[in-house]
Amino acid sequence: MVGTKKGAFILTSDAKREVWDVAGPHFAGWEMYHLKGSPVDPNRIYASQSSGWFGQLIQRSDDGGKTWNPVDNQFVYDGETGTHQWYDGTPYPREFKRVWHLEPSLTDTDTVSAGVEDAALFRSTDGGKSWHELSGLRRHGTSNLWQPGAGGMGLHTIVLDPGNPDRIYIAISAAGAFRSDDAGETWILIKKGLRSQYIPNPEAEVGHCVHRIALHPARPDVLYMQKHWDVMRTNDRGDLWYEVSGNLPTDFGFVIDGHAHEPETIYVVPIKSDSEHFPIDGQLKVYRSKTGGNHWEALTNGLPQENCFVNVLRDAMCVDQCTPCGVYFGMTGGQVYASSDSGDNWTAMVRDLPAVLSVEVQTIP
């Protein structure tokens, strides 16, 4: 399931994952920030459809992406919204702009969470027909200090703990990462060990620009983070983070994900810097660590090693549940790459799509 700047695409293969059929574009011309299927019902897919002209729509498919129907788009903040502030202290008003990320429940087809801009968390329990805010997050004591990143202040990452239905992790651009242990009623800022050298106070309570968080279902207390700079790890649900960038050529990037069956195997795609969003020397390399970080190997077989100057955005990498594990990622140049052998070899599933915003995968029995 591929979301792009100009529509959505559904790619389907047989069990060998060698040849992919491409269907789309669905919602041609619209920004499709995120599509994701339900782990409970693979035919149920939710999609975030956005336009600067026409606003935001949530679409739902009940037949694996063949047909779609709009559901509800009423994202109303609970009570007074208040303000944030820019770095110079200027007030920054809160207002709903778009849905960045959709996260279906691990156990219920009709329950889905939405991370939105301006940063807030919403939930639907009726398949997207209505939404209510989990306002405990926005009312966290630090929220008046949250500041938007270059792309806005979006809640872009939602991670559900498969072993504890009450535990949720979220990340907000240029604000930080938070954990709830009571199904979203209250939130803890998980920032100990994070350091960001380019903000006024490198060890500030808020302001750490977290790009992505990942966990493995077999060890849900261990999380990995790709921060604005630094690849981080925690062994205690975010209570303490430590850096595992190791021998990466640069520790700036947007994506991070883990192998489906190997809890210590993780993947990142480093790019040159926060001002030059492309691979170093134009050589596209996925880096894999089989040791939970620190030691990394470059994976290049099948990837362009010259004149590649496009980016991989934060929601544009995923893994499947097959054996061997499949790894997928999409690029702002419209390419979507796949490896059916855990990253050893890569092939382009499709080229020349609009700029890719998100990639998700379902393994259908």
C-alpha positions as CSV (number, residue, x, y, z in Angstrom):
1,M,0.0,0.0,0.0
2,V,1.8,3.1,-1.3
3,G,0.7,6.7,-0.5
4,T,2.1,9.4,-2.8
5,K,1.9,13.1,-3.4
6,K,-0.6,12.5,-6.2
7,G,-2.6,9.4,-5.3
8,A,-2.5,5.9,-3.8
9,F,-1.3,2.6,-5.3
10,I,-2.0,-1.0,-4.3
11,L,0.8,-3.5,-5.3
12,T,0.1,-7.2,-5.2
13,S,2.3,-10.2,-5.7
14,D,2.1,-14.0,-5.4
15,A,3.9,-15.8,-2.6
16,K,7.3,-15.6,-4.4
17,R,7.2,-11.8,-4.2
18,E,9.0,-11.6,-7.6
19,V,6.4,-9.9,-9.9
20,W,4.1,-7.1,-8.6
21,D,0.8,-6.0,-10.2
22,V,0.2,-2.2,-9.7
23,A,-3.3,-0.8,-9.3
24,G,-3.9,2.9,-9.2
25,P,-3.8,5.7,-8.9
26,H,-6.7,5.8,-6.4
27,F,-7.6,9.4,-5.5
28,A,-5.5,10.7,-8.3
29,G,-4.1,14.2,-7.6
30,W,-4.6,14.0,-3.9
31,E,-1.8,13.8,-1.3
32,M,-2.2,10.4,0.4
33,Y,-0.2,10.7,3.6
34,H,-0.8,7.2,4.8
35,L,-2.5,3.9,4.0
36,K,-2.6,1.0,6.4
37,G,-4.5,-2.3,6.6
38,S,-6.0,-3.9,9.7
39,P,-4.0,-6.7,11.2
40,V,-7.4,-8.3,12.1
41,D,-9.0,-8.2,8.6
42,P,-6.6,-7.8,5.7
43,N,-9.5,-6.5,3.5
44,R,-9.9,-3.5,5.7
45,I,-7.6,-0.6,4.7
46,Y,-7.7,3.0,6.0
47,A,-6.3,5.9,4.0
48,S,-5.6,9.6,4.7
49,Q,-6.5,11.7,1.8
50,S,-5.5,15.4,1.9
51,S,-5.6,18.5,-0.3
52,G,-4.7,22.1,0.2
53,W,-7.7,23.0,-1.8
54,F,-10.3,20.6,-0.5
55,G,-9.1,19.6,3.0
56,Q,-8.9,16.2,4.6
57,L,-10.9,13.0,4.0
58,I,-10.5,9.5,5.6
59,Q,-11.2,6.7,3.1
60,R,-11.9,3.1,3.9
61,S,-11.8,0.0,1.8
62,D,-13.4,-3.3,2.8
63,D,-12.2,-5.3,-0.2
64,G,-8.4,-4.9,-0.1
65,G,-8.3,-1.6,-1.9
66,K,-10.4,-2.4,-4.9
67,T,-13.1,0.0,-3.9
68,W,-13.2,2.9,-1.4
69,N,-15.8,4.9,0.5
70,P,-15.3,8.1,2.5
71,V,-16.0,7.8,6.2
72,D,-15.9,10.7,8.6
73,N,-13.6,13.7,8.7
74,Q,-14.7,15.6,11.8
75,F,-11.5,15.9,13.9
76,V,-12.6,18.3,16.6
77,Y,-10.2,19.1,19.5
78,D,-11.7,18.5,22.9
79,G,-12.1,21.8,24.7
80,E,-9.8,24.8,24.5
81,T,-7.0,24.3,22.1
82,G,-4.5,26.9,23.5
83,T,-1.2,27.6,21.7
84,H,2.3,26.4,21.2
85,Q,5.2,28.7,20.6
86,W,7.9,29.3,18.0
87,Y,11.5,29.1,19.0
88,D,11.5,32.9,19.5
89,G,8.5,32.7,21.9
90,T,5.9,33.8,19.4
91,P,2.5,32.0,20.0
92,Y,1.6,29.3,17.5
93,P,-2.1,28.7,17.4
94,R,-3.4,25.1,17.3
95,E,-5.6,24.1,14.4
96,F,-6.4,20.9,12.6
97,K,-4.7,20.6,9.2
98,R,-4.4,16.9,8.2
99,V,-4.0,13.3,9.3
100,W,-0.4,12.2,9.1
101,H,-0.7,8.6,10.3
102,L,-3.3,5.9,10.8
103,E,-2.8,3.0,13.1
104,P,-5.4,0.2,13.1
105,S,-6.0,-1.8,16.3
106,L,-4.1,-5.1,16.7
107,T,-7.3,-6.8,17.9
108,D,-10.4,-4.9,16.6
109,T,-11.2,-4.2,13.0
110,D,-13.3,-1.1,13.7
111,T,-10.8,0.6,16.0
112,V,-8.2,2.9,14.5
113,S,-6.0,5.7,15.8
114,A,-5.1,8.8,13.9
115,G,-2.1,11.1,14.4
116,V,-2.8,14.6,13.2
117,E,-1.4,18.0,12.6
118,D,-1.6,20.2,14.7
119,A,-0.2,17.5,17.0
120,A,-3.0,15.4,18.7
121,L,-4.1,11.8,18.8
122,F,-7.6,10.8,17.8
123,R,-9.4,7.4,17.9
124,S,-12.4,5.8,16.1
125,T,-14.1,2.7,17.4
126,D,-16.7,2.5,14.5
127,G,-14.5,2.0,11.5
128,G,-13.8,5.7,11.0
129,K,-17.4,6.9,11.1
130,S,-16.6,9.1,14.1
131,W,-13.5,10.3,15.9
132,H,-12.8,11.5,19.4
133,E,-9.6,13.1,20.7
134,L,-7.5,11.4,23.4
135,S,-6.9,14.8,24.8
136,G,-4.7,13.8,27.7
137,L,-1.7,14.0,25.3
138,R,-2.5,17.6,24.2
139,R,-2.9,18.5,27.8
140,H,0.5,17.2,28.8
141,G,2.3,19.8,30.9
142,T,4.9,20.4,28.2
143,S,2.5,21.0,25.3
144,N,2.7,24.8,25.4
145,L,6.5,24.3,24.6
146,W,6.0,22.1,21.6
147,Q,7.3,23.7,18.4
148,P,6.7,22.7,14.8
149,G,9.4,21.2,12.7
150,A,10.2,22.1,9.1
151,G,7.2,20.1,7.8
152,G,4.8,21.2,10.5
153,M,3.9,19.8,13.9
154,G,2.5,16.5,13.1
155,L,2.0,13.4,15.3
156,H,3.5,11.1,12.8
157,T,4.3,7.8,14.7
158,I,1.9,5.6,16.6
159,V,3.3,2.3,18.0
160,L,1.0,-0.2,19.8
161,D,2.5,-2.6,22.3
162,P,1.3,-6.1,21.2
163,G,1.8,-7.5,24.7
164,N,0.0,-4.7,26.6
165,P,-3.2,-3.2,25.0
166,D,-2.9,-0.2,27.3
167,R,0.6,0.9,26.2
168,I,1.0,3.3,23.3
169,Y,4.0,5.2,22.0
170,I,3.8,8.3,19.9
171,A,6.2,10.8,18.4
172,I,5.7,14.4,17.4
173,S,7.9,16.4,15.0
174,A,10.2,18.7,16.9
175,A,8.5,18.0,20.2
176,G,9.6,14.5,21.2
177,A,8.3,11.0,22.1
178,F,5.7,10.0,24.7
179,R,4.3,6.8,26.2
180,S,0.9,6.0,27.7
181,D,0.4,3.1,30.0
182,D,-3.3,3.6,30.4
183,A,-4.7,3.5,26.9
184,G,-4.1,7.1,26.2
185,E,-5.6,8.8,29.2
186,T,-2.2,10.1,30.5
187,W,1.2,10.4,29.0
188,I,4.9,10.3,30.0
189,L,7.5,12.2,28.1
190,I,10.3,9.6,27.3
191,K,13.3,11.7,26.7
192,K,16.0,10.7,29.2
193,G,19.2,10.1,27.2
194,L,18.2,12.1,24.2
195,R,20.5,14.9,23.2
196,S,20.1,17.3,20.3
197,Q,23.1,19.4,19.7
198,Y,21.4,21.9,17.3
199,I,18.7,23.2,19.7
200,P,19.3,26.0,22.2
201,N,19.4,23.5,25.1
202,P,20.8,20.1,23.8
203,E,19.2,18.3,26.7
204,A,15.9,20.2,26.8
205,E,12.8,18.5,28.1
206,V,11.1,19.0,24.7
207,G,12.3,19.9,21.3
208,H,14.0,16.6,20.3
209,C,12.9,15.9,16.7
210,V,12.0,12.2,16.7
211,H,11.6,10.9,13.2
212,R,10.5,7.3,13.8
213,I,10.1,4.6,16.4
214,A,10.0,0.8,15.9
215,L,9.7,-2.2,18.2
216,H,9.7,-6.0,17.7
217,P,6.6,-7.9,19.0
218,A,8.7,-10.5,20.7
219,R,10.5,-7.8,22.9
220,P,8.1,-4.9,23.2
221,D,10.2,-3.3,26.0
222,V,13.0,-2.7,23.4
223,L,12.4,0.2,21.1
224,Y,14.6,1.8,18.4
225,M,14.5,5.5,17.3
226,Q,15.7,7.4,14.3
227,K,16.1,10.9,15.6
228,H,16.9,14.1,13.6
229,W,20.5,13.1,14.3
230,D,21.3,9.8,16.1
231,V,20.0,6.3,16.0
232,M,18.8,5.4,19.6
233,R,17.8,2.3,21.5
234,T,16.0,1.8,24.8
235,N,15.6,-1.5,26.7
236,D,13.1,-0.2,29.2
237,R,10.1,1.2,27.3
238,G,11.8,4.6,26.8
239,D,12.8,5.3,30.4
240,L,16.4,5.6,29.2
241,W,17.7,5.9,25.6
242,Y,21.3,5.4,24.4
243,E,22.9,5.9,21.0
244,V,23.6,2.9,18.7
245,S,24.6,4.8,15.6
246,G,28.0,3.0,15.7
247,N,29.7,2.9,12.3
248,L,27.0,4.5,10.2
249,P,28.4,7.0,7.7
250,T,25.9,9.6,8.9
251,D,23.2,9.1,11.6
252,F,20.7,11.5,10.0
253,G,17.7,9.8,8.4
254,F,13.9,9.4,8.7
255,V,13.1,5.7,8.7
256,I,13.8,2.8,11.0
257,D,12.3,-0.6,11.1
258,G,13.0,-4.1,12.4
259,H,13.1,-7.6,11.0
260,A,9.9,-9.6,11.4
261,H,11.6,-12.6,13.1
262,E,14.9,-11.4,14.4
263,P,14.5,-8.9,17.3
264,E,18.1,-7.7,17.1
265,T,18.0,-6.9,13.3
266,I,17.1,-3.4,12.4
267,Y,17.2,-1.3,9.2
268,V,17.9,2.4,8.5
269,V,18.5,4.5,5.4
270,P,21.0,7.3,6.2
271,I,21.0,10.5,4.2
272,K,23.6,13.1,4.0
273,S,22.3,15.8,6.4
274,D,19.3,17.8,7.6
275,S,19.8,20.2,4.8
276,E,20.8,17.8,2.1
277,H,18.1,15.1,2.0
278,F,19.7,12.5,-0.3
279,P,22.1,9.6,0.0
280,I,25.8,10.3,0.5
281,D,27.6,10.6,-2.8
282,G,24.4,9.7,-4.6
283,Q,24.8,6.1,-3.6
284,L,21.6,4.5,-2.2
285,K,22.5,2.2,0.8
286,V,20.2,0.5,3.3
287,Y,22.1,-0.2,6.5
288,R,21.3,-3.3,8.6
289,S,22.4,-4.2,12.1
290,K,22.0,-7.7,13.3
291,T,23.3,-6.8,16.8
292,G,20.6,-4.3,17.8
293,G,22.7,-1.3,16.7
294,N,26.3,-0.1,16.8
295,H,27.6,-2.5,14.1
296,W,26.1,-1.8,10.7
297,E,26.5,-3.3,7.2
298,A,25.7,-1.6,4.0
299,L,23.2,-3.3,1.7
300,T,23.6,-2.2,-1.9
301,N,22.9,-5.2,-4.3
302,G,20.3,-4.0,-6.7
303,L,20.2,-0.4,-5.5
304,P,21.6,2.6,-7.6
305,Q,25.1,3.5,-6.7
306,E,25.4,6.7,-8.6
307,N,23.3,9.8,-9.3
308,C,20.6,8.9,-6.7
309,F,19.6,12.2,-5.0
310,V,16.1,11.4,-3.6
311,N,14.9,10.8,0.0
312,V,13.1,8.1,2.0
313,L,10.4,9.7,4.3
314,R,9.5,8.5,7.8
315,D,6.5,6.3,6.9
316,A,8.0,4.9,3.8
317,M,9.6,1.7,5.1
318,C,8.0,-1.6,6.3
319,V,8.6,-5.3,6.6
320,D,6.4,-8.3,5.8
321,Q,5.8,-11.5,7.9
322,C,7.1,-14.0,5.4
323,T,10.1,-16.3,5.7
324,P,12.6,-15.0,4.7
325,C,11.5,-11.5,5.8
326,G,10.6,-9.0,3.1
327,V,11.7,-5.4,3.4
328,Y,10.2,-2.5,1.4
329,F,10.8,1.2,1.0
330,G,9.7,4.1,-1.2
331,M,11.5,7.2,-2.3
332,T,10.6,10.8,-3.2
333,G,11.7,10.0,-6.8
334,G,8.8,7.6,-7.1
335,Q,10.7,4.3,-6.8
336,V,9.6,1.5,-4.5
337,Y,12.2,-1.1,-3.7
338,A,11.7,-4.6,-2.3
339,S,13.9,-7.3,-0.9
340,S,12.5,-10.8,-0.4
341,D,15.6,-12.0,1.5
342,S,15.9,-9.6,4.5
343,G,17.9,-7.0,2.6
344,D,20.6,-9.0,0.8
345,N,19.2,-8.2,-2.6
346,W,16.9,-5.5,-3.9
347,T,14.7,-4.9,-6.9
348,A,12.5,-2.0,-8.0
349,M,8.8,-3.1,-7.6
350,V,7.8,0.0,-9.5
351,R,9.4,3.2,-10.7
352,D,8.2,6.7,-11.7
353,L,5.3,7.0,-9.2
354,P,4.7,10.4,-7.7
355,A,6.8,11.2,-4.7
356,V,6.2,8.4,-2.1
357,L,5.0,9.4,1.3
358,S,4.3,6.0,2.9
359,V,4.7,2.3,2.3
360,E,2.9,-0.4,4.2
361,V,2.6,-4.2,3.6
362,Q,0.2,-7.0,4.5
363,T,0.9,-10.7,4.4
364,I,-2.3,-12.4,3.4
365,P,-2.7,-16.1,4.2
